[in-house]
Amino acid sequence: MIAEERLLSKKIAERDKNAFRLLFETYHAQLFRFAETYVCSPDLAEDIVQEVFIKLWENSHIKISRSLRSYLFLMVKNACIDHLRSVKLEDKKKLKLAEAQIISESVGVNLDSEVSLKIKRAIDELPDQCKEVYRMSVYSGLKHAEIADELDISVNAVKVQVYRAKKLLKKKLYSLKELLVLFSHLFKRV
């Protein structure tokens, strides 16, 4: 660690507000751009960077053995990864809610027409048999055995098609920032 960073780190450990302000002004923009490359959202990147600075202020007694810059970037990287893990865990819940909204329209949540259109297009883009099995399962509420009988295919083939449809929809719908924002707000309330 260079002498200037050591002095800054020491002053931050002493909770010197001017040193902390200097640290913030020096690294905020770089950390923001770095976080944004991970989370692809300026608002979320800003929140993550702010939280990192707050943690550093609250835990200013921690001794930093490497460069202060490296330490800050590592904190931001870890916070971004933690966020992405939490989003991934919610994907299954989000997909289920999207399915319910698309099919029944009675969930009580109104997606705006642009997002609804994107979801319907994603379903329409599924391979034919996959789309047919998925619609029978989700729109009609048929059980796997009932779909298998109606289409004269095995129950396992139905399961595979439903799984494939969900996997493809998850990939396509994951890129909808509007959908992710909507569902993140919904699941915070539940």
C-alpha positions as CSV (number, residue, x, y, z in Angstrom):
1,M,0.0,0.0,0.0
2,I,1.4,3.4,-0.9
3,A,2.1,6.0,1.7
4,E,-0.8,8.2,0.6
5,E,-3.3,5.3,0.8
6,R,-1.9,4.3,4.2
7,L,-2.5,7.8,5.6
8,L,-6.0,7.9,4.1
9,S,-6.7,4.4,5.5
10,K,-5.5,5.5,8.9
11,K,-7.6,8.7,8.9
12,I,-10.7,6.7,7.9
13,A,-10.0,4.3,10.8
14,E,-10.1,7.4,13.0
15,R,-13.5,8.3,11.4
16,D,-12.1,11.5,9.8
17,K,-15.0,12.8,7.7
18,N,-12.8,14.8,5.3
19,A,-10.7,11.7,4.6
20,F,-13.9,9.7,4.0
21,R,-15.2,12.4,1.7
22,L,-11.9,12.3,-0.3
23,L,-12.1,8.6,-0.5
24,F,-15.7,8.8,-1.8
25,E,-14.9,11.5,-4.3
26,T,-11.9,9.6,-5.5
27,Y,-13.5,6.2,-6.0
28,H,-17.2,6.6,-6.3
29,A,-17.4,7.0,-10.1
30,Q,-15.0,4.1,-10.8
31,L,-16.8,1.8,-8.3
32,F,-20.2,2.8,-9.8
33,R,-19.1,1.9,-13.4
34,F,-17.6,-1.4,-12.1
35,A,-20.8,-2.3,-10.2
36,E,-22.9,-1.4,-13.3
37,T,-21.0,-3.9,-15.4
38,Y,-22.1,-6.6,-13.0
39,V,-25.8,-5.7,-12.3
40,C,-26.6,-3.8,-15.5
41,S,-28.7,-1.3,-13.7
42,P,-27.5,2.2,-12.8
43,D,-29.9,2.5,-9.9
44,L,-28.9,-0.8,-8.4
45,A,-25.2,-0.1,-9.0
46,E,-25.6,3.2,-7.2
47,D,-27.3,1.4,-4.2
48,I,-24.6,-1.2,-4.0
49,V,-21.8,1.4,-4.1
50,Q,-23.5,3.5,-1.4
51,E,-23.9,0.4,0.8
52,V,-20.2,-0.4,0.4
53,F,-19.3,3.1,1.6
54,I,-21.7,2.9,4.5
55,K,-20.3,-0.5,5.5
56,L,-16.8,0.9,5.3
57,W,-17.8,3.9,7.5
58,E,-19.6,1.7,10.0
59,N,-16.6,-0.7,10.2
60,S,-13.8,1.8,9.9
61,H,-11.9,-0.1,12.6
62,I,-11.1,-2.9,10.2
63,K,-7.5,-3.0,9.3
64,I,-7.0,-3.1,5.5
65,S,-3.8,-4.9,4.6
66,R,-4.0,-4.4,0.8
67,S,-4.5,-1.3,-1.2
68,L,-7.6,0.7,-0.2
69,R,-8.6,0.8,-3.9
70,S,-8.4,-3.0,-4.2
71,Y,-10.3,-3.4,-1.0
72,L,-13.2,-1.2,-2.2
73,F,-13.4,-3.0,-5.6
74,L,-13.5,-6.3,-3.8
75,M,-16.3,-5.1,-1.5
76,V,-18.3,-3.9,-4.5
77,K,-17.7,-7.1,-6.5
78,N,-18.8,-9.3,-3.5
79,A,-22.0,-7.1,-3.0
80,C,-22.8,-7.5,-6.7
81,I,-22.4,-11.2,-6.6
82,D,-24.5,-11.4,-3.5
83,H,-27.2,-9.5,-5.3
84,L,-27.1,-11.6,-8.4
85,R,-27.3,-14.8,-6.3
86,S,-30.4,-13.5,-4.6
87,V,-32.0,-12.6,-7.9
88,K,-31.2,-16.1,-9.2
89,L,-32.9,-17.7,-6.2
90,E,-36.1,-15.7,-6.9
91,D,-36.2,-16.7,-10.6
92,K,-38.5,-19.7,-10.0
93,K,-41.0,-17.6,-8.1
94,K,-40.9,-14.9,-10.7
95,L,-41.6,-17.4,-13.5
96,K,-44.5,-18.9,-11.7
97,L,-46.1,-15.5,-11.1
98,A,-45.6,-14.6,-14.7
99,E,-47.3,-17.8,-15.8
100,A,-50.2,-17.2,-13.5
101,Q,-50.5,-13.6,-14.8
102,I,-50.4,-14.5,-18.4
103,I,-52.8,-17.3,-18.2
104,S,-55.5,-16.4,-15.7
105,E,-55.4,-12.6,-15.8
106,S,-57.0,-12.9,-12.3
107,V,-53.9,-12.6,-10.2
108,G,-54.7,-9.0,-9.5
109,V,-51.4,-7.8,-10.8
110,N,-51.6,-5.8,-14.0
111,L,-48.5,-5.9,-16.1
112,D,-48.2,-3.1,-18.6
113,S,-49.2,-4.0,-22.1
114,E,-45.6,-3.8,-23.4
115,V,-44.3,-6.4,-20.9
116,S,-47.4,-8.6,-21.4
117,L,-46.8,-8.5,-25.1
118,K,-43.1,-9.5,-24.7
119,I,-44.1,-12.4,-22.5
120,K,-46.8,-13.6,-25.0
121,R,-44.2,-13.3,-27.8
122,A,-41.8,-15.4,-25.8
123,I,-44.4,-18.1,-25.4
124,D,-45.3,-17.9,-29.2
125,E,-41.6,-18.3,-30.0
126,L,-41.4,-21.7,-28.3
127,P,-41.0,-24.8,-30.5
128,D,-44.4,-26.0,-31.7
129,Q,-44.8,-29.2,-29.5
130,C,-43.2,-27.4,-26.5
131,K,-45.6,-24.5,-26.9
132,E,-48.6,-26.8,-27.3
133,V,-47.7,-28.8,-24.2
134,Y,-46.9,-25.7,-22.2
135,R,-50.2,-24.0,-23.1
136,M,-52.2,-27.2,-22.2
137,S,-50.4,-27.4,-18.9
138,V,-50.6,-23.8,-18.0
139,Y,-53.6,-22.3,-19.9
140,S,-55.8,-25.3,-19.5
141,G,-54.5,-26.6,-16.3
142,L,-54.3,-30.1,-17.5
143,K,-52.1,-32.7,-15.6
144,H,-49.2,-34.3,-17.4
145,A,-51.1,-37.6,-17.8
146,E,-54.1,-35.8,-19.4
147,I,-51.8,-34.0,-21.8
148,A,-50.0,-37.3,-22.6
149,D,-53.4,-39.0,-23.4
150,E,-54.6,-36.1,-25.5
151,L,-51.4,-35.8,-27.6
152,D,-50.7,-39.6,-27.6
153,I,-47.2,-39.1,-26.1
154,S,-45.6,-40.4,-22.9
155,V,-45.9,-38.6,-19.6
156,N,-42.1,-38.3,-19.5
157,A,-42.3,-36.5,-22.9
158,V,-44.8,-34.1,-21.5
159,K,-42.6,-33.4,-18.4
160,V,-39.6,-32.8,-20.7
161,Q,-41.6,-30.4,-22.9
162,V,-42.9,-28.4,-19.9
163,Y,-39.4,-28.3,-18.4
164,R,-37.9,-27.1,-21.8
165,A,-40.6,-24.5,-22.1
166,K,-40.0,-23.1,-18.7
167,K,-36.2,-23.1,-19.2
168,L,-36.6,-21.2,-22.6
169,L,-39.0,-18.7,-21.1
170,K,-36.8,-18.1,-18.1
171,K,-33.9,-17.3,-20.5
172,K,-36.1,-15.0,-22.6
173,L,-37.9,-13.3,-19.8
174,Y,-34.8,-12.9,-17.6
175,S,-33.7,-10.1,-20.0
176,L,-36.8,-8.1,-19.3
177,K,-35.6,-5.4,-16.9
178,E,-39.2,-4.2,-16.5
179,L,-40.3,-7.7,-15.4
180,L,-37.5,-8.1,-12.9
181,V,-38.2,-4.7,-11.4
182,L,-41.9,-5.5,-11.2
183,F,-41.4,-8.9,-9.6
184,S,-38.7,-7.6,-7.2
185,H,-41.3,-5.2,-5.8
186,L,-44.0,-7.8,-5.6
187,F,-41.9,-10.3,-3.7
188,K,-40.7,-7.6,-1.2
189,R,-44.4,-7.1,-0.3
190,V,-45.2,-10.8,0.0
